[in-house]
Amino acid sequence: MSLFGYPANITHFSAIIDTWNRVTGYNSISKKAKVVEEQKLVKNDKGEDVVSIGEIHLEGPQVIKTQDYFLYTNALGKEILYDIKHIEIKKNMGTDDVKKVVIYG
């Protein structure tokens, strides 16, 4: 476990949504990210406290839906599936430029 995170290649499974707002499949996209494996208490979109087992830091603006999920292979070779618990968008100070997106899973 690293407090500063590991540079990693992750697979983003982007949900394909139909007209009734149901998931009909997933598109897989390989991305570069920083992953911090750390348990943390965060609030979800409903304001409830949930336990996050890790953070995924993606540089720049990202298109991410709450139905998406991420697959990460850690330093021990174990595959970890991250369901999205919370999404945080970090912007450059005083602008609307997106610096990075943090996903809590």
N, C-alpha and C positions, 0 to 999 in steps of 0.2 A: 504494500500500500504506500502510495506517495502523496504527500500533502500538496505537492506542486503539480502532479499529474504526469501522465506519460503521453508523448506524441504517439499517435496511433492512426492506423487506417481502420475506419469503421464502415459498416454497411447500413445505409439508411433505407428502410423499407417504407416507401411513401404510399399511403393508402389511396386506392382508386375509389372515389365516391360516386354513387349513382344519383339519379334525380330525387330519390326518396331519402337521401342522406345516409345510405347504408354502404358499408365497405364491400366491394365486389372483388377485390384483389389487391396486390401490392406490386409496385415497381421498385427494384433494388438499385441503389445508387451508392457507389463507393466514394467516400469523402475522407479528407485529412482532418484530424481533430486532436484535441487534448482531452484525455479522460482522467478524472480524479475519482479513485475508488475510496469513498468515504461515506459513512452513514451520517445522515443529517436530517433534522426535522424541518420540513418545509410546509407551506400552505398551498393547497391546490386551488383550482379556479373557483371552487365553491366555498373557500375560506376554511376548509377542514385541515387539521394537521395530519400529514402523511410522512412516512419514513422514506427517504431517498437513499439508495445504496450507492449512487454515483452521480457525477456531473459530466456532461459532454459539452466541451467548449468548441464552437464552430465560428471561424472568422467570417466577418462580413454578413450581409443580409442573407437569410435562408427562408425557404418556403417549407414550413413544418406544420403539420396538423396534429391534433391531439390523438387521432387514430393511428398515427405512424408509430414505428418502433425501430430500435437500433440494435445491431449485433456487433459485439466487440470481443476480440480475443486478447486476454490479458497477458502479462509477462510470463505467467506459468503455463500458457497454452490452453487455458480454460475459456470456452465461449460463454459470454454473459449477454443475456437478452435484456435490454432496457425498455420497459414500457414508459411512456411519458407521464410523469406526475405533475410537472410544472415547467413552463417555458418562460425564460427571462431574457429580455432584449436590452443589451447595453449599447448606449449611444455615445458619440463623442460629445464632450461638454459644450453646451450652447448651440448644438446643431441637431439636425434630424438624421445625420449620417450614422448608420448602424455599424458599430465597431465589432460586436460579436453577439452570438446567441448562445445562451446557456440552457441546456436541457437537463432537468433533474429526473432521474429514472429510478 
